[in-house]
Amino acid sequence: MLRIRSRKWSRAFTLIELLVVIAIIAVLVAMLLPAVQQAREAARRSQCKNNLKQYGLAMHSYHEMHGMFAIGGNNWVGGPNLGWQPRLLPLMDQQAVYNFLNMSSGDASWNNTMPNGQYPMSVKPPYAQCPSDNRINFDGNEQWTWGNTVGPIAGSYCGSLGSQYTPSNNSSCNQWVGFSQIGSAADPGPQHGNDPNPSRLSGMITRVGAAISIRDVTDGGSNTIHVGEILPQCNDHSNAQGENGSFWRMNSAGNAHASTTVPINTFNTCGFATPTQITNPACTGTSNWNWSWGFRSMHSGGAQFLFVDGSVHFLNQSINHAQTYQALGGKADNKSVGDF
């Protein structure tokens, strides 16, 4: 008897079936991508917060050693033209770099060659950049020069001038009004914080050598901003505008060039700003300090701040600017602080 064997045929996918599978995969990727991006940003934001915590620990260690917080400059009179950040180098595992700074010199304070042939200011401290700020090239390809010194841009953080009087170069671009412990129509306080007397200053850091200690913070360390996030490219004291090393110099963006007078995440003077982010087209120049000297970040919805007590807080850009945010900027303005 002949047996008829059934023959099994392999069946391939049809074009329609392949398209359906591809469409399903595309939908799944579209659903997962935002979650992946959010997770990455959460990690970057956490690292950024840890950077500020390191600054806080170093600031308090410095205060214990010197009886005051690190100063932001020397009023251009003798000594090194360094900001507050390089003064903390020995307390942030950078003693080897600090040893090659000439603390008795002015602009030449960083021109001592280290054994590897580099200058101190060419060093990129690992905690200086917030990883969310990917608009600044920190890999050394984008460089500044100062005399014989060449180095990468560095600095995502700046000391706080508080709610200080910061008028713009263009007098018609002074829309933001700050208040300080001495602020009034008759005496708005020293412009841009240029006064070495702590009682004349709203905030914590100035480039003119004010020696500020914890006893000057009568509003309480938990109610006073010390350092915050910045985007140097939105400031006229950044590398793009001719200033050198925003982490290093007393006259650089990362030293004492941000105040609570400007609302958080005001992008008006940022070259990358979209039309919807520019709220005053007549005042987009970075020399309009009433707009450019503000705290801002690439985080969605706000920026992170180190307070004098060493705590770090994420402040939402929708915070009450006229009252709460301004009051957090002042160290001794005796203003009530709302929820933040």
C-alpha positions, 0 to 999 in steps of 0.5 A, spaced: 500 500 500 502 506 498 502 511 503 501 518 502 506 523 506 503 530 508 508 535 506 509 541 511 510 547 507 514 553 511 510 559 511 513 566 511 511 573 513 507 577 508 509 584 507 503 586 511 505 582 517 512 585 517 509 592 517 504 591 523 510 588 527 515 594 525 509 599 527 508 595 534 516 596 535 515 603 533 510 604 538 513 601 544 520 605 542 516 611 542 513 609 549 519 607 552 524 613 549 521 618 554 522 614 560 529 613 558 530 620 557 527 622 564 531 616 567 537 619 564 536 626 566 534 624 573 541 621 574 544 628 571 540 632 576 542 627 581 549 628 579 548 636 579 545 636 586 551 632 589 556 637 586 553 643 589 553 638 596 560 638 595 561 645 594 557 646 601 561 641 605 568 645 602 565 652 604 563 650 611 570 647 612 573 653 609 569 657 614 572 653 620 579 654 617 578 662 616 572 664 620 569 666 613 566 663 607 571 663 601 571 670 598 570 672 590 575 676 589 580 682 592 577 688 589 583 688 583 588 690 589 594 686 590 593 678 590 591 673 585 585 675 581 581 668 583 574 667 584 571 663 590 571 656 587 579 655 586 580 657 593 576 651 595 581 647 591 585 644 597 578 642 600 575 638 594 581 633 592 585 638 588 591 640 593 596 638 587 593 644 583 592 649 588 599 648 590 601 651 583 597 657 584 601 664 586 597 667 591 601 673 592 600 675 584 595 678 580 593 675 573 599 671 573 597 667 579 595 661 574 601 661 570 606 657 574 607 650 569 605 644 573 610 638 572 605 635 566 606 641 562 599 644 564 598 650 567 593 650 573 587 653 570 587 648 564 585 643 569 578 641 569 575 640 576 570 634 575 565 637 579 565 644 576 560 642 570 552 640 571 552 634 566 545 637 564 548 643 561 551 639 554 551 646 551 558 648 553 564 643 551 568 641 557 572 636 553 578 641 552 576 642 544 573 649 546 578 653 549 580 660 552 587 663 552 590 668 557 597 670 556 601 663 556 595 660 559 590 655 555 584 651 558 577 649 557 571 652 559 569 650 566 563 652 571 556 651 571 555 654 578 556 661 581 556 665 587 549 669 589 549 676 589 542 676 592 537 681 591 542 686 588 541 692 584 544 690 577 542 695 572 543 693 565 548 697 560 542 699 556 538 703 561 531 701 558 533 694 560 532 695 567 525 691 568 527 687 574 527 690 581 531 687 586 531 689 594 536 688 599 537 690 606 539 697 604 534 697 598 530 704 597 529 709 591 534 713 595 539 708 596 538 702 591 545 699 594 552 698 590 551 696 583 552 689 581 555 688 589 561 692 588 562 694 595 567 690 600 562 692 606 558 685 607 552 690 610 552 693 604 551 687 600 544 683 599 547 676 597 553 672 599 559 673 594 562 679 591 568 680 586 570 685 591 573 682 597 567 682 602 569 677 608 562 674 609 561 669 615 555 666 618 554 671 623 552 676 617 547 671 615 541 673 620 536 671 616 538 664 617 542 659 613 536 655 611 533 661 608 539 664 604 542 662 597 549 661 597 550 658 590 546 656 584 546 653 577 548 658 571 549 657 564 555 661 562 554 662 555 548 667 557 552 671 561 557 677 558 562 674 563 563 668 559 568 665 555 564 667 548 565 674 550 572 674 552 572 672 559 577 667 561 575 660 565 568 661 568 571 657 574 577 661 575 577 668 575 574 673 579 571 677 573 568 670 570 561 668 569 562 663 575 564 667 580 559 673 582 555 674 576 548 672 578 542 674 582 535 673 585 533 679 581 532 676 575 527 670 575 529 663 574 530 660 567 530 667 564 533 665 557 532 672 554 540 673 553 541 666 551 544 665 544 540 658 543 533 661 546 527 660 542 522 665 540 518 663 545 523 664 551 525 671 549 520 675 552 523 682 551 526 682 544 529 689 545 534 686 551 537 680 548 544 683 549 548 679 554 551 686 557 544 687 559 546 685 566 539 686 569 537 680 564 543 676 563 546 675 571 541 670 573 540 663 575 538 658 570 539 651 568 537 646 563 533 642 567 526 642 566 522 647 570 527 650 575 534 650 577 538 647 583 541 651 589 546 651 595 543 654 601 548 657 606 546 651 611 549 646 606 542 644 604 541 643 596 534 645 593 531 645 587 527 651 586 521 651 581 521 657 576 514 659 578 516 660 585 514 667 587 519 672 584 517 678 587 517 676 594 519 669 596 525 668 591 528 675 592 527 674 600 531 667 599 537 671 595 538 676 601 542 674 607 540 679 612 534 683 609 529 681 614 523 679 609 519 673 610 520 667 606 514 663 603 514 656 601 519 654 596 
